[in-house]
Amino acid sequence: MDSSGSGPDSAQRAEAPVVTGSAVLDEIPLAEFGNGLIPGSIADDRGVDLGIGSDLYPADRPGEFWALTDRGPNGLITVAGKKRRTFAVPEFNPAIVRVKVEGERVRVLGAVPITTRSGKPVTGLPNQLSRDEAPFTYDARTPLATNPNGLDTEGLARAADGTFWLVDEYSPSLVKVSPKGKVLARYVPEGLKLQGADYPVVEALPSILLNRKQNRGFEALTLLPGGDLLIAVQSPLLVPDKPAGEASRNLRLLRFSPEEGEVTAEYAYRVDPVNVVDPAETDQSELKVSALVAVDARTVLVQERTDRTARLHRVTLPSGEGILDSRWDEVTTSPSYEQTEDPAAAGIDVLPKRLVVDLGKIPGVPGKVEGAALVGRDTLALINDNDFGMSDGPEAFDEHGRLRDSGLNTRITHVELPSPIRR
């Protein structure tokens, strides 16, 4: 497989997108991986292998990428009619992982553990019982302590100076990380009042983000030429309430200036009806935005997905602040932005979009693609989240507390498009 993404001449191009390569991540026991980064950090990995499917960002050599774990192997078990969030390996620490595609293999070259100011693991445990799901052990029997340092890491970008930028689903938050993995700052919504973190916490994001859906905070991030960051909220906010957010198609994208340390624009983005993206799905709340890819200073790709399939749209970013600090950022506005069926009629400038590729129509593309990168002019590299091989329910582990692996693999899949994305 040619992972350079140069592609054939236009006269030789396929008429439709095609998979040109699919590589599987090496099976690495989670304890081996975690203890290699932070000795003695994982006593028992319960038979779980490493998963790195939360995002993908090109490294500085052909075929190499930065990838990202999320908060670790977790699931849901229903007890007495209520779902409990379980953490199979609660001491797991999120990490940034450098990988290389070698034929049909994805090899781990190295990794950077994410740590606090004093060098301790941040872990992937939730921060606040008032906002996050209560954590339990793998069998949902024993409560676990929360951790104000915990991060549910998702989107990833790397600046020219080696600094990493991540986004997190808990707060939601934007996280600045040193090249060696130390959290330098965590930017959170105004009014979050997160106490006890062992790194700087800066309330610099719009307070409306406090109304994020559970487990649907920030999941997508890209670095724009010039240094600004573009962030997507994974799902519509629950404004004014959960039913409104669940039914909504209206998302928010934020532009953040690292130089100014603040959000400089907020864009209105409207996803497609869920059955347009996934004909087998009828629940609009299952549609999410999980990846952003910068094409140039004003153009990005936005991925809309369900767990089965995804589509990427080409979007042009306008000048100006968009809906930032407008009445649409106030929870008292009625109807809310999320409730607005015709944003244009309400005076809201929604980002125009054009479909680039429907991944569901390409044989060989896996489900639950959460990360994407542009390789060369005409090739997308995609990574899927295999959830560490976990499934929900008590049957995820055997009677000895060992994982019954789902059999799903983390893959990096290259898709060549019939026309260039980047000119």
SULURDA-V31851 format. One record per residue. N is the residue number from 1. RES is the residue in one letter. NEAR is the number of other C-alpha atoms within 8 Angstrom. Layout:
n: [N N]
res: [RES RES]
near: [NEAR NEAR]
This chain:
n: [1 2 3 4 5 6 7 8 9 10 11 12 13 14 15 16 17 18 19 20 21 22 23 24 25 26 27 28 29 30 31 32 33 34 35 36 37 38 39 40 41 42 43 44 45 46 47 48 49 50 51 52 53 54 55 56 57 58 59 60 61 62 63 64 65 66 67 68 69 70 71 72 73 74 75 76 77 78 79 80 81 82 83 84 85 86 87 88 89 90 91 92 93 94 95 96 97 98 99 100 101 102 103 104 105 106 107 108 109 110 111 112 113 114 115 116 117 118 119 120 121 122 123 124 125 126 127 128 129 130 131 132 133 134 135 136 137 138 139 140 141 142 143 144 145 146 147 148 149 150 151 152 153 154 155 156 157 158 159 160 161 162 163 164 165 166 167 168 169 170 171 172 173 174 175 176 177 178 179 180 181 182 183 184 185 186 187 188 189 190 191 192 193 194 195 196 197 198 199 200 201 202 203 204 205 206 207 208 209 210 211 212 213 214 215 216 217 218 219 220 221 222 223 224 225 226 227 228 229 230 231 232 233 234 235 236 237 238 239 240 241 242 243 244 245 246 247 248 249 250 251 252 253 254 255 256 257 258 259 260 261 262 263 264 265 266 267 268 269 270 271 272 273 274 275 276 277 278 279 280 281 282 283 284 285 286 287 288 289 290 291 292 293 294 295 296 297 298 299 300 301 302 303 304 305 306 307 308 309 310 311 312 313 314 315 316 317 318 319 320 321 322 323 324 325 326 327 328 329 330 331 332 333 334 335 336 337 338 339 340 341 342 343 344 345 346 347 348 349 350 351 352 353 354 355 356 357 358 359 360 361 362 363 364 365 366 367 368 369 370 371 372 373 374 375 376 377 378 379 380 381 382 383 384 385 386 387 388 389 390 391 392 393 394 395 396 397 398 399 400 401 402 403 404 405 406 407 408 409 410 411 412 413 414 415 416 417 418 419 420 421 422 423]
res: [M D S S G S G P D S A Q R A E A P V V T G S A V L D E I P L A E F G N G L I P G S I A D D R G V D L G I G S D L Y P A D R P G E F W A L T D R G P N G L I T V A G K K R R T F A V P E F N P A I V R V K V E G E R V R V L G A V P I T T R S G K P V T G L P N Q L S R D E A P F T Y D A R T P L A T N P N G L D T E G L A R A A D G T F W L V D E Y S P S L V K V S P K G K V L A R Y V P E G L K L Q G A D Y P V V E A L P S I L L N R K Q N R G F E A L T L L P G G D L L I A V Q S P L L V P D K P A G E A S R N L R L L R F S P E E G E V T A E Y A Y R V D P V N V V D P A E T D Q S E L K V S A L V A V D A R T V L V Q E R T D R T A R L H R V T L P S G E G I L D S R W D E V T T S P S Y E Q T E D P A A A G I D V L P K R L V V D L G K I P G V P G K V E G A A L V G R D T L A L I N D N D F G M S D G P E A F D E H G R L R D S G L N T R I T H V E L P S P I R R]
near: [5 5 9 8 12 9 8 7 6 6 5 6 10 8 5 6 11 10 13 10 10 11 13 11 12 8 6 8 11 11 10 8 10 13 11 7 9 8 7 6 9 11 6 7 11 9 9 13 10 10 11 12 18 16 16 16 12 10 9 5 5 7 9 12 11 12 15 17 16 13 14 13 11 12 13 10 13 9 8 4 5 6 8 13 13 14 13 11 12 10 8 12 13 17 11 12 14 13 13 11 13 9 8 9 10 14 10 11 8 7 10 10 13 14 12 13 10 6 7 7 9 12 14 16 12 16 13 10 9 4 6 10 9 11 14 14 13 11 9 12 7 7 9 8 5 12 10 11 12 12 14 13 16 16 18 16 11 10 10 5 4 8 11 12 12 14 17 17 15 13 10 14 14 11 13 12 15 11 8 7 10 12 14 11 11 13 12 14 16 10 7 10 5 9 5 6 9 8 11 8 10 8 10 11 11 9 10 9 10 10 8 12 12 8 6 11 16 15 18 16 16 13 12 11 8 5 9 11 12 13 15 15 14 13 13 15 11 14 13 9 7 9 7 12 16 10 8 11 11 12 15 11 12 12 12 13 12 9 4 5 8 9 12 10 12 13 13 14 10 9 9 7 8 13 9 7 13 13 8 5 9 7 7 12 10 9 12 10 14 14 15 15 12 12 11 9 8 8 11 13 12 12 12 14 16 12 8 10 14 16 14 13 12 12 12 10 8 6 4 5 9 9 13 11 6 7 7 11 11 8 9 6 8 4 7 12 9 15 10 10 4 6 11 8 6 7 6 9 8 10 12 6 8 7 9 8 9 10 10 11 5 10 7 5 9 9 9 13 15 13 14 15 11 12 13 9 11 16 15 13 13 15 16 15 13 12 10 11 14 14 8 9 9 7 7 11 10 9 5 5 7 10 11 10 9 7 5 7 8 13 13 14 13 13 13 13 13 10 7 9 7 8 4]
